[in-house]
Every structure is written in structure tokens, then in C-alpha cells.
Amino acid sequence: MCRLLGYLGVERSLADLLSGEAHALEVQSWAPRRQQHGTINADGWGVGWYVEGAPTPARYRTERPMWSDTSFRGMAAQLCTRLAVAEVRSATPPAPSEESGVAPFVDGPYLFAHNGVIDGFRDGVGTDLRRALSARRETGLLGAADSEVLFALALDRLDAGADLAGAVRGAIADVRARTGGRFCVLASDGDRLVGVRAGDTLWLRALGSGTTVASEPTDDDPAWRELADETLVTITVDGIAEEAL
């Protein structure tokens, strides 16, 4: 599958955040250490980040592997943020390898990334889930990825007044009412970072300078700890709250 990384804390450059540690996300694109599904993440990558004063996050994504993306690497040191969500992608066959399927997905102030799979998505479940969306969210779909549909389900709940954690939890419940799957998620609204571990790995490191949540540790710092399966975590500048999914 994919490798995810989210960060909230003091301002850091994207170069430092994505490539600055011994087992950073860039390294995980070609040499993941704890990946349970797939062996390499070569089907594109993306990062979304918040800029002070901007109403919506910036996003960069491409279907190229992260390790070969020298153009972004050249400017990453000049891009700084206090909150970011990133992914290196390993597409689930027979899903196409195309930019529209690369997270993070963006809508308004929201960023969303999903490491996992919706079982039976291309055998009828995907059609049922799309039909369950509001007309606004269904017409807003740009690609064929199951992750984008999961995001749209969360957006419908946000539109109805749910908070971010509730919207993510509810979207996963909507899917689980129809089928199984794996649902490791990172989502943000610019003020908080929500993470879900359900069926794959998710780790957390809380330091005085900021909190990182990732599919696997970015270095060998003993501060990293693995979240329990079926956990939802909400990270803000005021602290970290964990609860059962």
C-alpha cells in the first residue's frame, strides 16, 4: 500500500520534513521497513501544507516516484509549514497509476490521505458508495481511487456539521456497513491533524517542537510509539487525544 506522514508543530521546511531524517518518507518510497502490503511505493507521491494566512492548503502531487522528483527537491528547502500531510503511493491493482489517485486530496481547508483498501471497490461496492454521496460530492470526484470516495463520504458529513474526527469516523463506518477493508487515514482542517489506525500500521512521535504521525518511524528515535489498532488520534497545538475508533 502507501506510506503516510503528518506533522503539526513549529515551522519546518518540507525538505527537512520529507527528506531530512534517516528513514524519511523519501527513503520509504523505495525502502520501507514496516510495510505489510506491497514492497515499494513508486506510483506517485504528494504533499499538502498550510501557509499562514492562506484560506486553503497548498498541494503538490505527481505520478512520478518521489525518489526521482528532482524538481520538487530543488525547491523544498524554501517551502516551510507548521502543518503538513504527505503520501508516497503504491496503487492497489487494478487501480491505475495516475495523478488523480495520489493523496493528499484537497477540498476547501481540508487535506485527506488514506493508506488502505476498500474491499470489492471495483466489483460493485464503489458504485454503491458513489450513489450514497450527495450530488455535489459525487460530481466533485476527479479520479477512480477508492481513497477519494472515502474522502467524499467524510466531506458529506462535514457539510452536515460534523467535526473532522467525527466525519472521518463516520465515513469509515459508512464503508464498513457495506464491506471490509483497511483504513489508515490522515486528515487536517488547518488547525488539527486527525489520524486513524485501522488494519495497518500508524506510529506517533510527540516532541516539544511538534508531533509527527506516520505509517512507520522516520528514524530510530525511541520517542516513537505504535498506535493500537482501531485508534483515532486528534493532534492540536494544545495536546494529543486518543480514543477508540
C-alpha positions as CSV (number, residue, x, y, z in Angstrom):
1,M,0.0,0.0,0.0
2,C,1.2,3.5,0.8
3,R,3.2,5.3,3.4
4,L,1.7,8.4,5.1
5,L,3.2,11.2,7.2
6,G,1.6,14.1,9.0
7,Y,3.2,16.8,11.1
8,L,1.9,19.6,13.4
9,G,4.4,21.8,15.3
10,V,6.9,24.5,14.9
11,E,7.6,25.6,11.4
12,R,9.8,23.3,9.3
13,S,10.9,23.2,5.7
14,L,9.4,20.5,3.6
15,A,12.9,19.3,2.7
16,D,13.5,18.7,6.4
17,L,10.1,17.1,7.0
18,L,10.1,14.8,4.0
19,S,13.8,14.0,3.4
20,G,15.8,15.2,6.5
21,E,15.8,12.0,8.7
22,A,17.5,8.7,8.3
23,H,14.3,6.9,7.3
24,A,12.3,9.8,6.0
25,L,9.3,9.5,3.7
26,E,11.5,9.8,0.6
27,V,13.5,6.8,1.8
28,Q,10.2,4.9,2.5
29,S,9.3,5.4,-1.2
30,W,11.9,2.9,-2.2
31,A,12.9,1.1,1.0
32,P,10.0,0.9,3.5
33,R,10.9,-1.1,6.6
34,R,7.4,-1.9,8.1
35,Q,5.2,-2.1,5.0
36,Q,2.8,-5.0,5.3
37,H,1.2,-4.8,1.8
38,G,3.5,-4.2,-1.2
39,T,7.2,-3.7,-1.3
40,I,7.8,-0.3,-2.9
41,N,5.9,3.0,-3.3
42,A,6.6,4.0,-6.9
43,D,3.1,5.1,-8.1
44,G,3.4,8.8,-7.3
45,W,3.6,10.9,-4.2
46,G,2.1,14.1,-2.8
47,V,2.2,16.7,0.0
48,G,-0.2,19.3,1.2
49,W,0.8,22.0,3.6
50,Y,-0.7,25.1,5.2
51,V,0.6,28.6,4.7
52,E,-0.1,31.3,7.3
53,G,-3.0,33.5,6.2
54,A,-4.0,31.4,3.2
55,P,-7.6,30.1,3.2
56,T,-6.7,26.8,1.6
57,P,-3.7,24.5,1.8
58,A,-1.1,24.3,-1.0
59,R,-0.6,20.9,-2.6
60,Y,1.9,19.3,-4.9
61,R,1.4,15.8,-6.3
62,T,2.7,13.8,-9.2
63,E,2.5,10.2,-10.6
64,R,6.3,10.1,-10.6
65,P,8.2,8.3,-7.8
66,M,9.4,10.6,-5.0
67,W,13.0,9.5,-5.3
68,S,13.1,10.7,-8.9
69,D,11.4,14.0,-8.4
70,T,14.4,16.3,-8.5
71,S,12.3,19.4,-9.4
72,F,10.5,19.4,-6.1
73,R,13.6,18.5,-4.2
74,G,15.2,21.7,-5.5
75,M,12.5,24.0,-4.0
76,A,11.5,22.0,-0.9
77,A,14.0,23.8,1.3
78,Q,12.3,27.1,0.6
79,L,8.8,25.9,1.5
80,C,8.0,26.0,5.2
81,T,5.0,25.0,7.2
82,R,3.7,24.1,10.7
83,L,1.2,21.5,9.4
84,A,1.5,19.1,6.5
85,V,0.2,15.8,5.2
86,A,2.1,13.6,2.7
87,E,2.0,10.3,1.0
88,V,4.1,8.0,-1.2
89,R,1.8,5.7,-3.1
90,S,1.7,2.1,-4.0
91,A,-1.5,1.7,-6.1
92,T,-3.8,-1.3,-5.3
93,P,-4.1,-3.4,-8.5
94,P,-6.0,-2.9,-10.8
95,A,-6.2,0.8,-9.8
96,P,-4.4,2.9,-12.4
97,S,-1.2,4.8,-11.6
98,E,-2.3,8.4,-12.3
99,E,-2.1,11.7,-10.6
100,S,-5.8,11.9,-9.7
101,G,-5.3,8.9,-7.4
102,V,-2.4,10.4,-5.4
103,A,-3.0,11.9,-2.0
104,P,-3.4,14.2,-0.3
105,F,-6.8,15.0,-1.6
106,V,-7.9,18.6,-1.1
107,D,-11.2,20.4,-0.7
108,G,-11.5,23.8,0.8
109,P,-9.5,23.8,4.0
110,Y,-9.3,20.0,4.2
111,L,-6.4,17.6,3.4
112,F,-7.0,13.8,3.3
113,A,-4.8,10.8,2.8
114,H,-5.7,7.1,3.1
115,N,-3.4,4.1,3.3
116,G,-5.6,1.0,2.8
117,V,-8.2,-0.5,0.6
118,I,-12.0,-0.7,0.3
119,D,-12.7,-4.4,-0.4
120,G,-14.7,-5.0,-3.5
121,F,-14.4,-1.4,-4.7
122,R,-14.2,-2.4,-8.3
123,D,-16.7,-5.2,-8.0
124,G,-19.8,-3.1,-7.3
125,V,-19.0,-1.6,-3.9
126,G,-17.5,1.5,-5.4
127,T,-20.7,2.1,-7.4
128,D,-22.8,1.7,-4.3
129,L,-20.6,4.2,-2.3
130,R,-20.7,6.8,-5.1
131,R,-24.5,6.5,-5.2
132,A,-24.6,7.2,-1.4
133,L,-22.8,10.5,-2.0
134,S,-24.6,13.8,-2.3
135,A,-24.8,15.2,-5.9
136,R,-22.2,17.8,-5.0
137,R,-19.7,15.4,-3.7
138,E,-20.3,12.8,-6.4
139,T,-19.8,15.3,-9.2
140,G,-16.6,16.6,-7.5
141,L,-14.8,13.2,-7.9
142,L,-11.9,13.6,-10.2
143,G,-10.5,10.1,-10.4
144,A,-11.1,6.4,-9.8
145,A,-9.4,5.9,-6.4
146,D,-11.3,4.4,-3.5
147,S,-9.5,6.8,-1.2
148,E,-11.1,9.8,-3.0
149,V,-14.6,8.3,-2.4
150,L,-13.8,7.8,1.3
151,F,-12.8,11.5,1.4
152,A,-16.1,12.4,-0.3
153,L,-18.0,10.5,2.3
154,A,-16.2,12.4,5.0
155,L,-16.9,15.7,3.2
156,D,-20.6,15.0,3.2
157,R,-20.5,14.6,6.9
158,L,-18.5,17.8,7.3
159,D,-21.1,19.6,5.2
160,A,-23.8,18.3,7.6
161,G,-21.9,19.8,10.6
162,A,-19.7,17.0,11.9
163,D,-16.3,17.9,13.2
164,L,-13.2,16.5,11.5
165,A,-12.8,13.4,13.7
166,G,-16.5,12.6,13.6
167,A,-16.5,13.0,9.8
168,V,-13.6,10.6,9.3
169,R,-15.0,8.1,11.8
170,G,-18.4,8.3,10.1
171,A,-17.0,7.8,6.6
172,I,-15.2,4.6,7.7
173,A,-18.4,3.4,9.4
174,D,-20.3,4.1,6.1
175,V,-17.9,1.8,4.2
176,R,-17.8,-0.9,6.9
177,A,-21.6,-1.1,6.8
178,R,-21.2,-2.5,3.2
179,T,-17.8,-4.2,3.1
180,G,-14.4,-4.6,4.8
181,G,-11.0,-3.1,4.2
182,R,-8.1,-1.3,5.8
183,F,-8.5,2.3,6.8
184,C,-5.4,4.2,8.0
185,V,-6.1,7.9,7.5
186,L,-4.6,11.3,8.0
187,A,-6.8,14.4,7.7
188,S,-6.5,18.0,8.6
189,D,-8.5,21.2,8.5
190,G,-5.5,23.5,9.2
191,D,-6.0,23.6,13.0
192,R,-5.8,19.9,13.8
193,L,-4.4,16.7,12.5
194,V,-6.6,13.5,12.8
195,G,-5.1,10.1,12.4
196,V,-6.8,6.7,12.2
197,R,-5.1,3.3,12.5
198,A,-7.4,0.5,11.3
199,G,-5.8,-2.5,9.6
200,D,-2.3,-1.2,9.0
201,T,0.5,0.5,11.0
202,L,0.5,4.0,12.3
203,W,3.2,5.5,14.6
204,L,3.3,8.7,16.6
205,R,6.2,10.8,18.0
206,A,5.5,13.7,20.3
207,L,8.4,16.1,20.9
208,G,8.5,19.6,22.3
209,S,8.9,21.0,18.8
210,G,6.0,19.1,17.3
211,T,4.1,15.9,16.7
212,T,4.6,13.5,13.8
213,V,2.3,10.6,12.9
214,A,3.4,8.2,10.2
215,S,2.9,4.8,8.7
216,E,6.4,3.9,10.1
217,P,9.1,5.8,12.1
218,T,11.3,8.2,10.1
219,D,14.3,7.4,12.3
220,D,15.2,5.3,15.3
221,D,14.3,7.8,18.0
222,P,12.8,5.8,21.0
223,A,10.2,8.5,21.3
224,W,8.2,6.8,18.5
225,R,5.3,4.6,19.7
226,E,2.9,2.4,17.7
227,L,-0.7,3.3,18.0
228,A,-3.1,0.4,18.8
229,D,-5.3,-0.9,16.0
230,E,-8.8,0.7,15.8
231,T,-7.5,4.0,17.3
232,L,-8.4,7.6,16.3
233,V,-5.9,10.3,17.4
234,T,-6.5,14.1,17.3
235,I,-3.5,16.3,17.4
236,T,-3.7,20.1,18.1
237,V,-1.3,22.7,19.5
238,D,-2.9,22.0,22.9
239,G,-2.2,18.3,23.0
240,I,-3.0,14.8,21.8
241,A,-6.2,12.9,22.4
242,E,-6.6,9.2,21.6
243,E,-9.9,7.3,21.5
244,A,-11.3,4.1,20.1
245,L,-12.4,4.3,16.5
